[in-house]
Amino acid sequence: MDGDPLQPLLPNRPPALTVSQKAAYGVGHVLNDICAALWFSYTLLFMQLVLKIPATTSGALLLVGQVVDALATPLVGYMSDKWGSRKTWHLAGTVLVLVSFPLVFSECGVCWMAPGLDWVAPLYYAVLIAAFQTGWATVQIAHLSLIPDLTPRQAERAELTAIRYTASVCSSLALYVITWVVFHVTRGGMGMNRVGPGDVFKFRSIVFIGVTIGTVCSIWFRYGLNVPSHADISTRHQVNKANARNGRAPSQLVNGLDFLRQASLYQVALLYMASRLFLTLSLVYMPLYLDESLNQDAETLASVPFASFVASFVASLAFKYSSSCLSSKMGYLLGALISLAGCVWVGTGSGAGQSLQMYGVAVLLGAGSSITMVTSLCITADLIGPNTDSGAFVYGAVTFLDKLFNGVAVMIIEELKCEDVTLCPHYYQDVLAYACGGSALLGLIVLLTVFPYNRHLFSSKGSKIVVG
């Protein structure tokens, strides 16, 4: 429409994102990624072996964090679609993470005030974990919802997703390098290299270095990324209305809560949940398996996860360059099969070479989880389509299930664990084999269930999901 005041905001072909914009966006989640790698890989180990908190209580604390994260995610998503800019929400979440997370991996700061009371420490850490997870969810949703805001192109959205995941993998790799260096430099003599109560300062050092790197990246993101004016919160609703008025795909425009009436949202949420559950359980229980079942030293607790994330990095790069010829459906299928292969290997591995076999298992688990995570996020971006004013809500709804079920799964696993390790020496091996394998199998089942009813979801590269 000639003379439409919104016409400058509605270009037919907006300019492509520059390399600097993509790089600035890519580092915007690094702080979250470093904290997540430390949270999932070492929280239970730190609480059980360093703080001497019982396994059931440690699992309950992790569950508290996941429940708070799950509840905060859709709430933050809905509010950030209505008020404020994505970058403002990102900043608020970053500050909350920086204030709370370092204290999670430190001694109880208030226990001296109430000596002898067993409930003080769990309550103290529960409050810190709740604050950390609220900030983490805020950063995650603000960062994810910028993908459809930054570009309407399906190829660029897929590229931003791959860049985001590649940065995530690099962040985790950096954390494991830092962890290995700290444990290596501070290792004791013969028989003194196992993790114990005297290692609080090591984890505090790891957190300090990781948080410093994440802070620098957050500053880069904030001042290096310029969000297009059409993505501002004050104009997103007006842009979509103007698009509909000008005849630009009005059937694809869906507002906020209307997504809850669409079956596609729940199908995509189940796919993402299965992918994330596999990644989380493999991260949480690989170090515990190495420490308790294989009696590995502290350095191995960093080197094996490092191998897993190297494989994740390679897989994410491979998917980025093969996305032009590999559909999301086929990519997810490939990743799930690789994940299942790793679970079968860890379940059948035994003998003197079992410790070395874990590096091969780690490679398969890392590559499989990387591919399924990237493809599930690409599918989510396709689901949002042109509905960028509801992007944060959709990401919040999709990630709600994964966070809730992750916490419940860990709690159940810890509750079922026998107190005497001699009675179940292969418990964590079975967790990696059956719990992780079950989540990968769940993803395959959901994929096959979705396909007949939403063939357009996975039919070709760069497919657009039409909701409604």
C-alpha positions in Angstrom: 0.0 0.0 0.0 1.5 3.3 -1.1 2.0 5.8 1.7 1.8 3.1 4.4 3.8 4.4 7.4 5.0 1.0 8.1 6.3 0.4 4.6 10.0 1.1 5.5 9.7 -1.7 8.1 8.4 -4.2 5.5 11.1 -4.6 2.8 10.5 -7.4 0.3 14.0 -8.6 0.6 15.9 -7.4 3.7 19.7 -7.4 3.5 21.5 -10.5 4.4 23.2 -10.7 7.8 26.9 -9.7 7.9 29.6 -11.9 9.2 30.1 -9.6 12.2 26.4 -9.8 13.0 26.4 -13.6 12.9 29.5 -13.7 15.1 28.1 -11.3 17.7 24.9 -13.3 17.8 26.8 -16.6 18.1 28.7 -15.5 21.3 25.5 -14.2 23.0 24.8 -17.5 24.7 28.4 -18.4 25.7 28.0 -17.6 29.4 24.9 -19.8 29.5 26.7 -22.6 27.7 29.7 -22.5 30.0 27.4 -22.6 33.1 25.2 -25.3 31.6 28.3 -27.5 30.8 29.5 -27.1 34.4 25.9 -27.5 35.8 25.1 -30.8 34.0 28.5 -32.3 34.0 29.7 -31.6 37.6 26.8 -30.5 39.8 25.9 -33.9 41.2 29.6 -34.9 41.4 30.4 -31.6 43.3 27.6 -32.0 45.7 28.1 -35.7 46.4 31.9 -35.9 46.5 32.9 -32.4 47.6 30.0 -31.1 49.7 29.1 -34.6 50.9 25.4 -34.0 50.2 23.5 -37.3 49.9 22.7 -38.5 46.4 18.9 -38.2 46.8 19.2 -34.6 48.2 21.6 -33.7 45.3 19.1 -35.1 42.8 16.3 -33.1 44.5 18.4 -29.9 44.2 19.0 -30.5 40.5 15.2 -31.1 40.1 14.5 -27.8 41.9 16.6 -26.1 39.3 15.0 -27.8 36.4 11.5 -27.1 37.7 12.2 -23.4 38.2 13.8 -23.3 34.7 10.7 -25.0 33.2 8.3 -22.6 34.9 10.3 -19.5 34.1 10.8 -20.3 30.4 7.2 -19.9 29.1 6.6 -17.0 31.5 9.7 -15.2 30.4 8.8 -16.0 26.8 5.3 -14.5 27.1 6.5 -11.4 28.9 9.4 -10.7 26.6 7.0 -10.8 23.6 4.9 -8.2 25.3 7.3 -5.8 27.1 10.9 -4.7 26.5 13.4 -5.6 23.9 15.1 -9.0 23.5 18.5 -7.5 24.5 17.1 -5.9 27.6 15.8 -9.3 28.8 19.1 -10.9 27.8 21.0 -8.3 30.0 18.7 -8.9 33.0 19.2 -12.7 32.8 23.0 -12.3 32.4 23.2 -10.2 35.6 21.2 -12.8 37.6 23.4 -15.6 36.4 26.6 -13.7 37.2 25.4 -13.0 40.8 24.1 -16.5 41.6 26.0 -19.2 39.7 29.5 -18.8 41.3 28.0 -19.2 44.7 26.5 -22.6 43.7 30.0 -24.0 43.4 31.3 -22.6 46.7 31.0 -23.5 50.3 27.7 -22.8 52.1 27.8 -19.2 53.0 25.3 -19.3 55.8 25.8 -22.7 57.4 28.1 -21.3 60.1 25.0 -19.4 61.4 23.1 -22.7 62.2 25.6 -25.5 62.8 24.2 -28.9 63.1 21.0 -28.2 61.1 21.0 -30.5 58.1 18.4 -28.6 56.2 20.3 -25.2 56.0 22.7 -26.2 53.3 20.1 -27.7 50.9 17.9 -24.6 51.4 20.8 -22.3 50.8 21.7 -24.0 47.5 18.1 -24.3 46.5 17.6 -20.6 46.6 20.8 -20.0 44.7 19.9 -22.6 42.1 16.4 -21.1 41.6 18.0 -17.6 41.0 20.5 -19.1 38.6 18.0 -21.0 36.6 15.6 -18.1 36.3 18.5 -16.0 34.9 19.6 -18.8 32.6 16.1 -19.3 31.2 15.8 -15.5 30.6 19.0 -15.4 28.6 18.1 -18.6 26.7 14.7 -17.4 25.5 15.9 -13.9 24.7 18.7 -15.3 22.6 16.7 -18.0 20.8 13.9 -15.6 20.0 16.3 -13.3 18.2 16.7 -15.8 15.4 13.4 -15.2 13.7 13.6 -11.5 14.6 17.0 -11.1 12.8 16.1 -12.7 9.5 13.0 -14.1 7.7 15.2 -16.4 5.5 15.0 -20.0 6.4 18.6 -20.6 5.3 19.9 -17.8 7.5 17.9 -19.0 10.5 19.4 -22.5 10.1 22.8 -21.0 9.8 22.3 -18.9 13.0 21.1 -22.0 14.8 24.2 -23.9 13.7 26.4 -21.0 14.7 24.7 -20.9 18.0 25.2 -24.6 18.7 28.8 -24.4 17.4 29.5 -21.6 19.9 27.8 -23.8 22.6 30.1 -26.7 21.8 33.2 -24.5 21.8 32.1 -23.1 25.2 31.8 -26.6 26.6 35.2 -27.5 25.1 36.8 -24.5 26.7 35.3 -25.4 30.0 36.6 -29.0 29.9 40.1 -27.7 28.9 40.0 -25.3 31.9 38.8 -28.2 34.1 41.6 -30.5 32.9 44.2 -27.8 33.4 43.0 -26.9 36.9 42.9 -30.6 38.0 46.3 -31.3 36.3 48.1 -28.3 37.9 46.6 -29.0 41.3 46.9 -32.8 41.3 48.3 -34.5 44.4 50.7 -37.4 44.7 50.0 -41.1 44.4 46.5 -42.0 45.6 45.6 -38.3 46.1 44.1 -37.6 42.7 40.4 -38.4 43.3 37.8 -35.7 43.8 37.0 -35.0 47.5 36.0 -32.3 50.0 39.3 -30.5 49.7 38.7 -29.6 46.1 36.2 -26.7 46.6 38.9 -24.2 45.6 39.4 -26.1 42.3 35.8 -25.8 41.3 35.7 -22.2 42.4 38.7 -21.4 40.1 37.0 -23.2 37.2 33.8 -21.2 37.7 35.7 -17.9 37.9 37.6 -18.5 34.7 34.5 -19.7 32.8 32.3 -16.8 34.0 35.0 -14.3 33.0 35.0 -15.7 29.5 31.2 -15.7 29.4 31.1 -12.1 30.6 33.4 -10.9 27.8 31.3 -12.7 25.2 28.1 -11.2 26.6 29.6 -7.7 26.3 30.5 -8.5 22.7 27.0 -9.6 22.0 25.4 -6.6 23.6 27.4 -4.0 21.7 28.3 -5.9 18.6 24.8 -7.0 17.5 22.3 -4.4 16.0 18.8 -5.8 16.0 16.8 -4.6 12.9 14.2 -2.0 13.6 11.4 -4.3 12.4 12.3 -6.7 15.2 11.7 -4.1 18.0 9.0 -5.0 20.5 7.1 -1.7 19.8 6.6 -2.5 16.1 6.5 -6.3 15.8 2.7 -6.5 16.1 2.2 -3.6 13.7 4.4 -5.2 11.2 2.5 -8.5 11.2 -0.8 -6.6 10.9 0.5 -4.6 8.0 1.8 -7.8 6.3 -1.7 -9.2 6.6 -3.3 -6.0 5.3 -0.9 -6.0 2.3 -1.7 -9.6 1.4 1.6 -11.1 2.7 0.8 -14.7 3.8 -2.0 -13.8 6.3 -2.8 -17.5 6.8 0.6 -18.0 8.4 0.2 -15.3 11.1 -0.5 -16.8 14.5 -0.5 -14.8 17.7 1.0 -16.0 21.0 -1.4 -18.3 22.9 -3.0 -19.4 19.6 0.0 -21.7 19.1 -1.2 -23.8 22.1 -4.1 -24.9 19.9 -1.8 -26.2 17.2 -0.7 -29.9 17.3 2.6 -29.0 15.6 3.8 -27.1 18.7 3.5 -30.3 20.9 5.1 -32.5 18.3 8.1 -30.2 17.9 8.3 -29.9 21.7 8.5 -33.7 22.1 11.3 -33.9 19.5 13.2 -31.2 21.3 12.6 -32.8 24.7 13.9 -36.1 23.5 17.0 -34.5 22.1 17.7 -32.4 25.2 17.0 -35.3 27.6 19.6 -37.4 25.8 22.2 -34.6 25.9 21.5 -33.8 29.6 21.7 -37.4 30.8 24.9 -38.1 28.9 26.5 -35.0 30.4 25.3 -35.6 33.9 26.2 -39.3 34.2 29.3 -39.7 32.1 31.6 -38.2 34.8 29.8 -40.1 37.6 30.2 -43.4 35.6 33.9 -42.6 35.1 34.5 -41.8 38.8 32.4 -44.5 40.5 32.3 -47.4 38.1 35.6 -47.1 36.3 37.6 -45.5 39.1 39.1 -42.9 36.8 41.2 -39.9 38.1 40.1 -36.3 38.1 41.8 -35.5 34.8 39.9 -38.2 32.9 36.7 -36.6 34.2 37.6 -33.7 31.9 39.2 -35.5 29.0 36.4 -37.9 28.1 33.7 -35.1 28.1 36.2 -33.1 26.0 36.3 -35.8 23.4 32.5 -35.8 23.4 32.3 -32.1 22.7 35.0 -32.3 20.0 32.8 -34.7 18.2 29.8 -32.4 18.8 31.8 -29.5 17.3 32.7 -31.5 14.2 29.1 -32.7 13.8 27.6 -29.3 14.1 30.0 -27.9 11.4 29.2 -30.9 9.2 25.5 -30.2 9.5 26.0 -26.5 8.8 27.6 -27.3 5.4 25.3 -30.2 4.6 22.0 -28.5 5.5 21.6 -27.5 1.9 21.2 -31.1 0.8 20.0 -32.8 4.0 16.5 -32.3 5.3 15.7 -31.7 8.9 14.0 -35.1 9.1 16.9 -37.0 7.7 19.3 -35.0 9.9 17.4 -35.9 13.1 17.1 -39.5 12.0 20.9 -39.7 11.4 21.6 -38.1 14.8 19.3 -40.4 16.7 20.8 -43.5 15.1 24.3 -42.4 16.0 23.1 -41.7 19.6 21.6 -45.2 19.8 24.9 -46.7 18.6 26.8 -45.0 21.4 24.3 -46.3 24.0 24.6 -49.9 22.7 28.4 -49.6 22.9 28.5 -48.4 26.5 25.9 -51.0 27.5 27.9 -53.9 26.0 31.4 -52.6 26.8 33.4 -54.5 29.3 36.9 -55.8 30.2 40.3 -54.2 30.6 39.8 -51.8 27.7 36.5 -50.4 29.0 38.2 -47.1 30.0 39.6 -46.5 26.5 36.3 -47.5 24.9 34.7 -44.6 26.7 36.4 -42.2 24.4 34.7 -43.9 21.4 31.4 -43.9 23.2 31.9 -40.2 24.0 32.4 -39.4 20.3 29.2 -41.2 19.3 27.2 -39.6 22.1 28.5 -36.1 21.3 28.0 -36.4 17.6 24.5 -37.8 17.9 23.3 -35.2 20.5 24.8 -32.4 18.4 22.9 -33.3 15.3 19.5 -33.9 17.0 19.8 -30.7 19.0 20.6 -28.6 15.9 17.8 -30.1 13.7 15.2 -29.8 16.5 16.0 -26.1 16.9 15.9 -25.6 13.1 12.4 -27.2 13.1 11.4 -24.8 15.9 12.5 -21.8 14.0 10.5 -23.1 11.0 7.5 -23.5 13.2 7.6 -19.8 14.1 7.9 -18.8 10.5 6.8 -15.2 10.1 5.2 -15.0 13.6 8.3 -13.3 15.1 6.1 -11.4 17.6 5.4 -14.8 19.3 8.9 -16.2 18.9 9.9 -16.1 22.5 6.6 -17.7 23.6 7.1 -20.6 21.1 10.6 -21.2 22.2 9.5 -21.1 25.9 6.7 -23.6 25.2 8.9 -25.9 23.2 11.7 -26.0 25.9 9.2 -26.3 28.8 8.9 -30.1 28.6 12.6 -30.7 28.3 13.5 -28.8 31.4 10.8 -30.4 33.5 11.5 -33.9 32.4 15.2 -33.5 32.7 14.8 -32.7 36.4 12.3 -35.5 37.0 14.5 -38.0 35.2 17.6 -37.2 37.2 15.6 -37.3 40.5 14.2 -40.7 39.6 17.7 -42.0 38.7 19.2 -40.7 41.9 16.3 -42.1 44.0 16.8 -45.6 42.5 20.5 -45.7 43.1 21.6 -48.1 45.8 23.7 -46.5 48.6 26.4 -49.2 48.6 28.2 -49.0 45.2 29.4 -52.6 45.6 25.7 -53.7 45.3 25.3 -52.0 41.9 28.7 -51.4 40.4 27.3 -50.9 36.9 24.4 -48.6 37.8 25.7 -45.5 35.9 26.7 -47.7 33.0 23.1 -48.9 32.8 21.9 -45.3 33.0 24.0 -44.3 30.0 22.9 -47.3 28.1 19.2 -47.5 28.9 18.1 -44.0 30.0 20.0 -42.3 27.2 19.1 -45.0 24.7 15.5 -44.7 25.7 15.4 -40.9 25.1 17.0 -41.4 21.7 14.5 -44.1 20.8 11.7 -41.8 22.0 12.9 -39.1 19.5 12.8 -41.7 16.7 9.2 -42.7 17.6 8.1 -39.1 17.8 9.7 -38.4 14.4 7.9 -41.4 12.8 4.6 -40.4 14.5 4.9 -36.8 13.3 5.8 -37.5 9.8 2.4 -38.8 8.4 0.5 -35.9 9.8 2.9 -33.1 9.1 4.7 -34.2 6.0 5.6 -30.6 5.2 7.6 -30.4 8.5 10.4 -32.5 7.1 9.8 -32.7 3.4 12.8 -30.6 2.3 15.5 -28.3 3.3 14.4 -24.9 4.4 10.8 -26.0 4.6 8.3 -23.6 6.2 5.9 -24.9 8.7 2.5 -23.4 8.1 0.5 -23.4 11.3 -3.2 -23.1 11.3 
